[in-house]
Amino acid sequence: MAREPIYIVDGARTPFLKARNAPGPFAASDLAVQAGRALLLRQPFAPTDLDEVILGCASPSPDEVNIGRVVALRMGCGQRVPGWTVMRNCASGMQAIDSAIANLQCGRSQLVLAGGVDALSHAPLLYPPAMVRWFGALSTAKTPAARAQMFAKLPLKAMFAPIIGIVKGLTDPVVGLMMGQTAENLAWKFDLSRRQMDEFSVRSHQRTIAAQQSGRLKEIVPLIDAAGKVYADDDGVRADSNADKLGTLKPFFDRKYGRITAGNSSQITDGAAWLVLASAEAVARWNLKPLAKITDSQWAGLDPAQMGLGPVHAATPILQRHGLSLADIDRWEINEAFAAQVLACLAAWESDDYCREQLAAEGALGRLDESRLNVDGGAIALGHPVGASGARIVLHLAHALRAAGGSRGVASICIGGGQGGAMLVESCA
């Protein structure tokens, strides 16, 4: 069914800041507010003219659970503008965009701020059940003697063995695998070598460095902390990355037989990304100059143990609906959760068996030209703040299309739990 395109008017993101074993300088709401304020200040409309604010977040802190509303109020959108939060794991930011599209297309909204955020360095440490039970029993001890007895029963082993919240969150509860273990499954399935993954990772860093040096990351707005320190660039990029160095790293998820390491995986990162989305009516009303338009989107489900193939399952139906081949797409953004995951997607499209059996295609879709893929690097170099990445790739795709003079692009992302999301973006240049 044909649908009206939705326009990307503008967008902004923070630098992505690598987590370094301690809480970073910004809470998730701080990241979203600073990026959002900078974006809204340059618009011809006021923040109060928005119809709604939608924010994707996979790991909001307990004091800002509906972070979308918290951020909307802090950005000055006023009490009238609704703010709400969506969560679809790694695609939370893309889900925020798709939720905005639905409301824009049905006429419920005309002008929406949508995006994603996560401050993964602030992910909590959790007490194990034995420690929680001890605290519960302690709360019922009313006398000094009773409390002393409880401290004599303090489960020291549980006390000093907290559960790392982000590890718990990145483990699929259905299949019992961490996301990196699902990437190991794909490396085995498509016989991807460690060297292939490491070389792909090096290229991600090299492309990001080239983009930084040439000024192609135009969507970044600096962050300023409480002490006045400025954070202007993504800080996880490694200029000295090379395949030989990466080859010395030990596998992380399967220490004996694995190929997935910290070097060929995305980084744990803090960051936020926003897009201003508008209907044709709002574009005309405010005399807006759109950067691009979103003409289609798709969600797909697949085996959670092979969740990294989600981009293939989500992007392929879009191509089929529009009669497009892989080669008809000028720019591709596939989120780099793991080098193995992106390489497996490319291999799946080249496989007759996979395309016939899993995608209901007549045969292989062919080879994706990697010179069109993640041309300015990806999450291996930039980082993957889970809630923000889906919004980042859509926003950067719009900029990359304009820079290349291209007409069509696809942004796609794999999703923990066995899903994929994709969007077809067309330039307005």
C-alpha positions in Angstrom: 0.0 0.0 0.0 1.4 3.4 -1.0 1.9 5.9 1.8 2.8 9.5 2.1 6.5 10.1 2.7 7.7 11.7 5.9 10.3 14.3 5.8 13.6 14.4 7.8 13.9 18.2 8.3 17.1 18.2 10.4 18.8 16.2 13.0 21.6 16.2 15.6 23.5 13.8 17.8 26.0 14.0 20.6 29.5 12.7 20.3 29.5 9.0 21.3 31.6 8.6 24.5 33.2 5.3 25.2 32.4 3.7 28.6 35.6 3.3 30.6 34.6 1.1 33.6 32.9 3.9 35.4 29.8 6.1 35.0 30.4 8.7 32.3 30.0 12.5 32.7 26.4 12.6 31.4 23.2 10.9 32.4 21.0 9.7 29.5 18.7 12.7 29.9 21.6 15.1 29.9 22.8 13.7 26.5 19.3 13.9 25.0 18.7 17.4 26.3 21.9 18.9 25.1 21.6 17.5 21.6 17.9 18.3 21.4 18.3 22.0 22.6 21.0 22.6 20.0 18.8 21.1 17.3 15.6 23.0 18.3 17.4 26.3 18.6 18.1 26.4 14.9 14.6 25.7 13.8 12.1 28.3 12.5 9.5 26.9 14.9 9.4 26.9 18.7 9.8 23.8 20.8 6.2 24.3 22.0 5.1 23.9 18.3 6.0 20.2 18.3 3.1 17.8 18.4 5.0 15.2 20.4 8.5 14.0 21.4 9.3 10.3 21.1 12.5 8.9 22.5 13.9 5.4 22.3 15.9 4.1 25.3 16.8 0.6 26.2 18.2 1.3 29.6 16.6 4.3 31.3 17.6 5.0 34.9 15.1 4.4 37.7 14.6 8.2 38.2 13.7 8.8 34.5 11.8 5.8 33.4 9.6 7.7 30.9 12.7 9.6 29.8 10.9 10.9 26.7 8.6 13.1 28.9 11.5 14.1 31.2 13.6 15.3 28.3 10.7 17.1 26.5 10.0 19.2 29.6 13.7 19.9 30.1 14.1 21.1 26.5 11.3 23.6 26.9 8.6 21.9 24.9 6.1 22.9 27.5 3.5 20.9 29.4 1.2 20.6 26.4 3.6 18.6 24.2 3.4 14.9 25.0 6.6 13.0 25.5 6.9 9.3 25.6 9.4 6.5 25.5 9.7 3.4 23.3 12.0 0.3 23.7 12.9 -2.2 21.0 16.4 -3.1 22.2 19.0 -2.0 19.7 16.4 -0.5 17.4 14.7 1.7 20.0 15.8 4.9 18.2 14.5 3.5 14.9 11.3 2.5 16.6 10.8 6.1 17.9 11.1 7.3 14.2 8.6 4.6 13.0 6.2 5.5 15.8 6.4 9.1 14.7 5.9 8.1 11.1 2.7 6.3 12.1 1.3 9.3 13.9 2.3 11.7 11.1 0.7 9.6 8.4 -2.6 9.2 10.2 -2.8 12.9 10.8 -2.5 12.8 14.5 0.8 14.8 14.4 2.4 17.2 11.9 5.8 17.9 13.6 7.6 15.4 15.8 11.0 15.2 17.5 12.1 11.6 17.5 15.3 9.9 18.5 17.1 7.6 20.9 19.5 7.7 23.8 21.4 5.5 26.2 24.1 6.1 28.8 25.4 2.5 29.0 28.2 3.5 31.3 25.5 4.2 33.9 24.1 0.7 33.7 23.6 -0.5 37.3 25.3 -3.2 39.3 22.6 -5.5 40.8 22.6 -7.5 44.0 22.1 -11.2 43.5 18.9 -12.7 45.1 20.7 -13.9 48.2 21.7 -10.4 49.0 18.2 -9.0 48.3 16.7 -11.5 50.7 19.2 -10.5 53.3 18.2 -6.9 53.0 14.6 -7.9 53.2 15.2 -9.8 56.4 17.3 -6.9 57.9 14.4 -4.5 57.4 12.2 -6.7 59.7 14.8 -6.8 62.5 13.5 -4.4 65.1 15.9 -4.7 68.0 19.7 -4.1 68.1 20.2 -7.8 69.0 18.1 -8.9 66.0 20.0 -6.6 63.7 23.3 -7.9 65.1 22.2 -11.5 64.3 21.4 -10.5 60.8 24.9 -9.0 60.3 26.4 -12.2 61.5 24.5 -13.9 58.6 25.7 -11.4 56.0 26.2 -13.4 52.8 29.7 -12.0 52.0 30.0 -14.0 48.7 26.8 -12.5 47.4 27.7 -9.0 48.6 30.9 -8.9 46.7 29.6 -10.6 43.5 27.1 -8.1 42.0 25.4 -8.8 38.7 26.6 -6.5 35.9 23.4 -5.0 34.6 24.5 -4.6 31.0 25.6 -8.2 30.8 22.2 -9.3 32.0 20.5 -6.9 29.6 22.6 -8.2 26.6 21.8 -11.8 27.3 18.8 -13.2 25.5 16.5 -14.9 28.1 14.9 -17.2 25.6 18.0 -18.8 24.1 20.3 -18.0 27.0 23.0 -16.5 24.8 24.8 -13.2 25.0 24.7 -11.1 21.9 28.3 -11.9 21.2 27.6 -15.6 21.3 24.9 -15.1 18.7 27.6 -13.4 16.6 29.8 -16.5 17.1 26.9 -18.5 15.7 27.0 -16.4 12.5 30.8 -16.6 12.2 30.5 -20.4 12.3 27.5 -20.6 10.0 29.1 -18.5 7.2 32.7 -19.6 7.9 33.9 -16.1 8.6 37.6 -16.0 9.6 39.0 -14.0 12.4 41.1 -12.0 9.9 38.0 -11.0 7.9 36.4 -9.6 11.0 39.5 -7.8 12.2 40.1 -6.2 8.8 36.5 -5.1 8.6 36.9 -3.5 12.1 40.1 -1.7 11.0 38.2 -0.3 8.0 35.5 1.0 10.2 38.0 3.0 12.3 39.8 4.3 9.1 36.5 5.4 7.5 35.5 7.2 10.7 38.8 9.0 11.0 38.5 10.1 7.3 35.0 11.4 8.0 36.1 13.3 11.0 39.0 14.9 9.2 36.9 15.9 6.2 34.0 17.3 8.3 31.5 14.7 7.1 30.0 14.1 10.5 28.0 17.3 10.3 25.3 16.0 12.6 27.4 16.1 15.8 26.9 18.9 18.4 29.4 19.2 21.2 28.6 18.3 24.8 29.7 20.4 27.8 29.9 18.9 31.3 29.3 20.7 34.6 32.9 21.7 34.9 32.9 23.3 31.4 34.8 20.6 29.6 33.9 20.3 26.0 33.4 16.9 24.3 33.4 17.6 20.5 34.1 14.2 18.9 33.4 10.5 19.2 36.2 9.3 21.5 36.4 5.6 20.8 38.0 5.9 17.4 41.4 4.3 17.1 43.8 5.8 14.6 46.4 3.1 15.3 44.0 0.2 14.7 45.4 -2.5 12.4 44.6 -6.1 11.8 47.8 -7.4 13.3 47.1 -5.7 16.6 43.5 -6.8 16.7 44.7 -10.3 16.0 46.5 -10.4 19.4 43.2 -9.9 21.3 41.7 -13.0 22.9 38.1 -14.1 22.1 35.7 -12.8 24.7 32.4 -14.7 24.4 33.9 -18.2 23.5 37.3 -18.1 25.0 38.4 -21.5 23.7 37.1 -21.6 20.1 35.7 -18.2 19.5 36.5 -15.4 17.0 34.6 -12.5 18.5 36.8 -10.1 20.4 36.4 -6.6 21.9 38.3 -5.3 18.9 35.8 -6.6 16.3 32.7 -5.8 18.3 30.9 -2.5 18.9 31.9 -0.4 21.9 29.8 0.2 25.0 29.0 3.8 24.7 26.9 6.8 25.8 25.1 9.0 23.3 21.9 10.5 21.9 20.5 11.2 18.4 17.5 13.2 17.3 15.6 13.8 14.1 12.9 16.5 13.3 10.2 14.7 11.3 7.5 16.6 9.5 4.5 15.9 7.2 4.2 17.7 3.9 1.7 20.1 5.5 4.2 21.1 8.2 7.0 21.5 5.6 4.8 24.0 3.8 3.5 25.7 6.9 7.0 26.4 8.3 8.8 26.7 5.0 11.1 23.9 6.0 14.0 22.6 3.8 14.0 18.8 4.2 17.2 16.9 4.1 15.5 13.7 3.0 12.3 11.7 3.2 11.5 8.3 4.6 9.4 6.3 2.1 9.2 2.9 3.7 10.0 0.9 6.8 9.9 -2.8 7.8 10.3 -4.9 10.9 11.1 -8.6 10.8 11.5 -11.5 13.2 14.0 -14.4 13.1 15.8 -17.0 15.3 17.1 -15.1 18.4 20.3 -17.2 18.2 21.0 -15.7 14.8 19.7 -12.2 15.6 22.5 -10.5 13.6 20.8 -11.4 10.3 17.9 -9.1 11.2 19.0 -6.4 8.6 18.7 -9.0 5.8 15.2 -10.0 6.9 14.0 -6.4 7.3 15.7 -4.8 4.3 14.8 -7.5 1.7 11.0 -6.9 1.8 11.6 -3.2 1.2 13.7 -4.0 -1.8 11.1 -6.4 -3.1 8.2 -4.0 -2.6 9.9 -1.3 -4.6 11.4 -3.5 -7.3 14.9 -2.6 -6.2 18.2 -4.6 -6.2 21.1 -4.3 -3.8 22.9 -2.3 -6.5 20.0 0.2 -6.8 20.8 1.5 -3.3 23.3 4.3 -3.3 24.2 4.2 0.4 23.8 1.5 3.0 23.9 1.9 6.8 24.0 -1.5 8.6 24.7 -1.1 12.3 27.9 -2.7 13.2 27.0 -4.6 16.4 29.8 -7.0 15.4 32.0 -7.3 12.4 30.8 -10.9 12.1 27.2 -9.8 12.1 27.6 -7.4 9.2 29.7 -9.8 7.2 27.1 -12.5 7.8 24.4 -10.3 6.3 26.5 -9.8 3.2 27.1 -13.5 2.9 23.4 -14.3 3.4 22.4 -12.1 0.5 24.9 -13.9 -1.6 23.6 -17.3 -0.6 21.1 -19.0 -3.0 20.0 -21.4 -0.2 19.6 -18.7 2.5 17.6 -16.4 0.2 15.3 -19.2 -1.0 14.7 -20.8 2.3 14.6 -17.8 4.6 13.6 -14.8 2.4 11.2 -16.4 -0.1 13.4 -15.1 -2.9 14.0 -16.9 -6.2 17.7 -17.0 -5.4 20.6 -15.0 -4.1 20.1 -11.2 -4.1 23.8 -10.8 -5.0 26.8 -8.9 -3.7 26.4 -5.6 -1.9 29.1 -3.2 -3.0 31.0 -2.5 0.2 32.1 0.9 -1.1 28.5 2.0 -0.5 28.3 0.4 3.0 28.9 2.5 6.2 31.0 4.9 4.2 31.9 6.9 7.2 32.5 4.0 9.6 30.1 2.4 12.0 29.5 1.3 15.6 32.8 -0.7 15.8 34.6 2.7 15.7 31.8 5.0 16.9 30.2 2.9 19.6 26.7 1.5 20.0 24.6 3.4 22.7 21.8 0.9 22.2 18.8 3.2 22.3 20.5 5.8 20.0 22.0 3.7 17.2 18.8 3.2 15.2 18.3 6.9 15.0 21.9 7.7 14.3 22.1 5.5 11.2 18.9 7.0 9.7 20.2 10.5 10.3 23.7 9.8 9.0 22.3 8.0 6.0 20.4 11.2 5.1 23.6 13.2 5.3 25.6 10.6 3.4 23.1 10.6 0.5 23.3 14.3 0.2 27.2 14.3 0.3 27.3 11.7 -2.4 24.6 13.1 -4.6 22.7 9.8 -4.2 19.0 9.3 -4.4 18.2 6.2 -2.3 19.6 4.7 0.9 18.7 1.9 3.4 19.4 2.0 7.1 19.1 -1.4 8.8 19.8 -2.8 12.3 19.8 -6.1 14.1 17.9 -6.4 17.3 18.5 -8.5 20.3 15.7 -11.1 20.7 15.8 -12.0 17.0 14.4 -9.0 15.1 15.5 -6.6 12.4 14.5 -3.1 11.3 15.0 -1.2 8.1 14.1 2.1 6.5 14.2 3.3 2.9 15.4 6.9 2.8 15.4 9.1 -0.3 17.3 12.4 -0.7 15.5 15.7 -1.2 18.5 17.3 -2.7 
